[in-house]
Amino acid sequence: MEKTPPFSLDTTRYDQSTWIGRTKHFFAVTNPAYLFTSEAQIKADQEALERFKGGKRAAGESDDALWSARTRLSAIIHPDTGKPIPPYFRVCAFVPANIPICAGMLMAPPTTFNIVFWQWVNQSYNAGFNFANRNASSPMSNASIATAYTVATSLS
């Protein structure tokens, strides 16, 4: 078993200069269990990292626990807004959310209604996912968002 590195807010747990390090990081942040993370867990994780920033740790708090808290928060909290990303639009939800969409697109009888409906569902989910994970430091007007959604869902 791999030894847990000392916790740091300035470095990553896995070496990002290697393929295996990037793969481990990707699997860590896309863990589907993060879909079920409670508000209490998010708050506890934020408090643990704030304590660490202040040079303190809770009794018995391990490096592994701090790495887990940081990974969970990076998968759930939007980096620009500081608010939780809605569960169905988190990166860890992308595959589970697309399974029924893909099944509908592939298994529905190929009628005009089914094709239009499932393309609309797919494009709507993608638009929601992209909006929830957007670069919020570059604001967009509601009109430009509505235009982009309309174009994406009507042209597919």
GUTIPA-934192 format. One record per residue (C-alpha): residue number from 1; residue in one letter; z, y, x. Coordinates in Angstrom, 3 decimals. Layout:
% residues N
{resi->NUM resn->a c3->Z c2->Y c1->X}
...
END
This chain:
% residues 156
{resi->1 resn->m c3->0.000 c2->0.000 c1->0.000}
{resi->2 resn->e c3->-0.870 c2->3.482 c1->1.187}
{resi->3 resn->k c3->1.972 c2->5.744 c1->2.267}
{resi->4 resn->t c3->2.374 c2->8.899 c1->0.179}
{resi->5 resn->p c3->1.765 c2->11.999 c1->2.319}
{resi->6 resn->p c3->4.365 c2->14.782 c1->2.315}
{resi->7 resn->f c3->3.824 c2->17.031 c1->-0.696}
{resi->8 resn->s c3->2.116 c2->20.365 c1->-0.131}
{resi->9 resn->l c3->0.683 c2->23.036 c1->-2.394}
{resi->10 resn->d c3->-1.794 c2->24.021 c1->0.325}
{resi->11 resn->t c3->-3.508 c2->20.691 c1->0.959}
{resi->12 resn->t c3->-4.833 c2->17.843 c1->-1.140}
{resi->13 resn->r c3->-3.237 c2->14.423 c1->-1.398}
{resi->14 resn->y c3->-6.462 c2->12.686 c1->-0.379}
{resi->15 resn->d c3->-8.698 c2->13.654 c1->2.527}
{resi->16 resn->q c3->-11.611 c2->15.496 c1->0.904}
{resi->17 resn->s c3->-13.765 c2->15.164 c1->4.033}
{resi->18 resn->t c3->-14.198 c2->11.423 c1->3.389}
{resi->19 resn->w c3->-15.996 c2->9.629 c1->0.592}
{resi->20 resn->i c3->-12.978 c2->7.437 c1->-0.180}
{resi->21 resn->g c3->-10.692 c2->10.490 c1->-0.302}
{resi->22 resn->r c3->-12.990 c2->12.297 c1->-2.742}
{resi->23 resn->t c3->-13.311 c2->9.121 c1->-4.841}
{resi->24 resn->k c3->-9.521 c2->8.670 c1->-5.018}
{resi->25 resn->h c3->-9.139 c2->12.319 c1->-6.045}
{resi->26 resn->f c3->-11.819 c2->11.962 c1->-8.738}
{resi->27 resn->f c3->-10.189 c2->8.857 c1->-10.198}
{resi->28 resn->a c3->-6.791 c2->10.559 c1->-10.111}
{resi->29 resn->v c3->-7.871 c2->13.645 c1->-12.090}
{resi->30 resn->t c3->-9.990 c2->11.679 c1->-14.599}
{resi->31 resn->n c3->-7.177 c2->9.321 c1->-15.581}
{resi->32 resn->p c3->-7.524 c2->8.826 c1->-19.377}
{resi->33 resn->a c3->-3.723 c2->8.623 c1->-19.668}
{resi->34 resn->y c3->-3.715 c2->12.423 c1->-19.287}
{resi->35 resn->l c3->-5.076 c2->12.627 c1->-22.832}
{resi->36 resn->f c3->-1.600 c2->11.695 c1->-24.040}
{resi->37 resn->t c3->0.401 c2->14.082 c1->-21.858}
{resi->38 resn->s c3->2.987 c2->15.893 c1->-23.967}
{resi->39 resn->e c3->3.817 c2->19.592 c1->-23.872}
{resi->40 resn->a c3->7.261 c2->18.609 c1->-22.557}
{resi->41 resn->q c3->5.676 c2->16.723 c1->-19.639}
{resi->42 resn->i c3->3.400 c2->19.669 c1->-18.851}
{resi->43 resn->k c3->6.407 c2->22.007 c1->-18.854}
{resi->44 resn->a c3->8.438 c2->19.627 c1->-16.668}
{resi->45 resn->d c3->5.550 c2->19.382 c1->-14.196}
{resi->46 resn->q c3->5.192 c2->23.169 c1->-14.076}
{resi->47 resn->e c3->8.940 c2->23.544 c1->-13.498}
{resi->48 resn->a c3->8.881 c2->20.963 c1->-10.682}
{resi->49 resn->l c3->6.088 c2->22.831 c1->-8.897}
{resi->50 resn->e c3->7.819 c2->26.178 c1->-9.413}
{resi->51 resn->r c3->11.034 c2->24.724 c1->-7.933}
{resi->52 resn->f c3->9.036 c2->23.474 c1->-4.960}
{resi->53 resn->k c3->7.463 c2->26.923 c1->-4.481}
{resi->54 resn->g c3->11.011 c2->28.304 c1->-4.372}
{resi->55 resn->g c3->11.936 c2->25.817 c1->-1.667}
{resi->56 resn->k c3->13.963 c2->23.518 c1->-3.917}
{resi->57 resn->r c3->13.640 c2->20.040 c1->-5.359}
{resi->58 resn->a c3->15.429 c2->18.258 c1->-8.160}
{resi->59 resn->a c3->17.778 c2->15.496 c1->-7.054}
{resi->60 resn->g c3->15.762 c2->12.393 c1->-6.220}
{resi->61 resn->e c3->12.390 c2->14.118 c1->-6.701}
{resi->62 resn->s c3->9.916 c2->12.302 c1->-4.478}
{resi->63 resn->d c3->6.695 c2->13.422 c1->-2.863}
{resi->64 resn->d c3->4.892 c2->10.952 c1->-5.122}
{resi->65 resn->a c3->6.411 c2->12.584 c1->-8.232}
{resi->66 resn->l c3->5.322 c2->16.028 c1->-7.046}
{resi->67 resn->w c3->1.788 c2->14.819 c1->-6.264}
{resi->68 resn->s c3->1.605 c2->13.242 c1->-9.728}
{resi->69 resn->a c3->2.791 c2->16.478 c1->-11.354}
{resi->70 resn->r c3->0.234 c2->18.529 c1->-9.429}
{resi->71 resn->t c3->-2.595 c2->16.111 c1->-10.258}
{resi->72 resn->r c3->-1.652 c2->16.041 c1->-13.947}
{resi->73 resn->l c3->-1.559 c2->19.825 c1->-14.115}
{resi->74 resn->s c3->-4.886 c2->20.198 c1->-12.312}
{resi->75 resn->a c3->-6.437 c2->17.840 c1->-14.874}
{resi->76 resn->i c3->-4.896 c2->19.579 c1->-17.895}
{resi->77 resn->i c3->-4.374 c2->23.277 c1->-17.127}
{resi->78 resn->h c3->-7.456 c2->25.524 c1->-16.941}
{resi->79 resn->p c3->-7.462 c2->27.203 c1->-13.508}
{resi->80 resn->d c3->-8.578 c2->30.608 c1->-14.831}
{resi->81 resn->t c3->-6.638 c2->30.897 c1->-18.079}
{resi->82 resn->g c3->-3.520 c2->28.939 c1->-17.112}
{resi->83 resn->k c3->-3.561 c2->27.332 c1->-20.555}
{resi->84 resn->p c3->-3.939 c2->23.638 c1->-21.387}
{resi->85 resn->i c3->-7.491 c2->22.479 c1->-22.039}
{resi->86 resn->p c3->-7.715 c2->20.815 c1->-25.488}
{resi->87 resn->p c3->-7.361 c2->17.039 c1->-24.962}
{resi->88 resn->y c3->-10.829 c2->16.065 c1->-26.207}
{resi->89 resn->f c3->-12.462 c2->18.545 c1->-23.841}
{resi->90 resn->r c3->-10.598 c2->17.555 c1->-20.661}
{resi->91 resn->v c3->-12.630 c2->15.869 c1->-17.940}
{resi->92 resn->c c3->-10.528 c2->12.733 c1->-18.460}
{resi->93 resn->a c3->-11.823 c2->12.576 c1->-22.061}
{resi->94 resn->f c3->-15.514 c2->12.859 c1->-21.272}
{resi->95 resn->v c3->-16.247 c2->9.125 c1->-21.060}
{resi->96 resn->p c3->-14.013 c2->8.000 c1->-23.952}
{resi->97 resn->a c3->-15.366 c2->10.791 c1->-26.174}
{resi->98 resn->n c3->-18.968 c2->9.946 c1->-25.365}
{resi->99 resn->i c3->-18.655 c2->6.233 c1->-26.155}
{resi->100 resn->p c3->-18.830 c2->6.704 c1->-29.962}
{resi->101 resn->i c3->-21.448 c2->9.434 c1->-29.558}
{resi->102 resn->c c3->-23.681 c2->7.195 c1->-27.447}
{resi->103 resn->a c3->-23.081 c2->4.278 c1->-29.799}
{resi->104 resn->g c3->-24.162 c2->6.435 c1->-32.739}
{resi->105 resn->m c3->-27.243 c2->7.648 c1->-30.910}
{resi->106 resn->l c3->-28.271 c2->4.134 c1->-29.869}
{resi->107 resn->m c3->-27.252 c2->2.041 c1->-32.877}
{resi->108 resn->a c3->-28.035 c2->4.260 c1->-35.859}
{resi->109 resn->p c3->-31.335 c2->3.435 c1->-37.577}
{resi->110 resn->p c3->-33.978 c2->5.847 c1->-36.220}
{resi->111 resn->t c3->-34.342 c2->8.020 c1->-39.312}
{resi->112 resn->t c3->-34.964 c2->11.742 c1->-39.006}
{resi->113 resn->f c3->-31.491 c2->12.470 c1->-40.375}
{resi->114 resn->n c3->-29.775 c2->10.118 c1->-37.890}
{resi->115 resn->i c3->-31.711 c2->11.473 c1->-34.924}
{resi->116 resn->v c3->-30.970 c2->15.103 c1->-35.821}
{resi->117 resn->f c3->-27.338 c2->14.356 c1->-36.704}
{resi->118 resn->w c3->-26.489 c2->12.440 c1->-33.511}
{resi->119 resn->q c3->-28.304 c2->14.943 c1->-31.293}
{resi->120 resn->w c3->-26.316 c2->17.714 c1->-32.978}
{resi->121 resn->v c3->-23.039 c2->15.798 c1->-32.461}
{resi->122 resn->n c3->-23.911 c2->15.180 c1->-28.792}
{resi->123 resn->q c3->-24.931 c2->18.772 c1->-28.093}
{resi->124 resn->s c3->-21.929 c2->20.139 c1->-29.992}
{resi->125 resn->y c3->-19.529 c2->18.021 c1->-27.932}
{resi->126 resn->n c3->-21.279 c2->19.047 c1->-24.708}
{resi->127 resn->a c3->-21.108 c2->22.720 c1->-25.714}
{resi->128 resn->g c3->-17.398 c2->22.407 c1->-26.517}
{resi->129 resn->f c3->-16.730 c2->20.572 c1->-23.262}
{resi->130 resn->n c3->-18.639 c2->23.160 c1->-21.229}
{resi->131 resn->f c3->-16.919 c2->26.051 c1->-23.017}
{resi->132 resn->a c3->-13.432 c2->24.590 c1->-22.516}
{resi->133 resn->n c3->-14.118 c2->24.043 c1->-18.807}
{resi->134 resn->r c3->-16.042 c2->27.284 c1->-18.228}
{resi->135 resn->n c3->-15.497 c2->29.867 c1->-15.542}
{resi->136 resn->a c3->-13.203 c2->32.066 c1->-17.625}
{resi->137 resn->s c3->-13.077 c2->34.751 c1->-14.944}
{resi->138 resn->s c3->-16.608 c2->35.733 c1->-16.032}
{resi->139 resn->p c3->-16.220 c2->36.607 c1->-19.719}
{resi->140 resn->m c3->-19.007 c2->36.001 c1->-22.232}
{resi->141 resn->s c3->-19.415 c2->37.732 c1->-25.559}
{resi->142 resn->n c3->-19.114 c2->35.726 c1->-28.772}
{resi->143 resn->a c3->-22.748 c2->36.576 c1->-29.509}
{resi->144 resn->s c3->-23.986 c2->35.065 c1->-26.242}
{resi->145 resn->i c3->-21.849 c2->31.953 c1->-26.802}
{resi->146 resn->a c3->-23.209 c2->31.569 c1->-30.346}
{resi->147 resn->t c3->-26.771 c2->32.063 c1->-29.088}
{resi->148 resn->a c3->-26.336 c2->29.450 c1->-26.352}
{resi->149 resn->y c3->-24.848 c2->26.967 c1->-28.852}
{resi->150 resn->t c3->-27.633 c2->27.569 c1->-31.383}
{resi->151 resn->v c3->-30.341 c2->27.133 c1->-28.770}
{resi->152 resn->a c3->-28.712 c2->23.984 c1->-27.321}
{resi->153 resn->t c3->-28.276 c2->22.301 c1->-30.686}
{resi->154 resn->s c3->-31.615 c2->23.302 c1->-32.195}
{resi->155 resn->l c3->-33.878 c2->22.421 c1->-29.255}
{resi->156 resn->s c3->-32.569 c2->18.960 c1->-28.405}
END
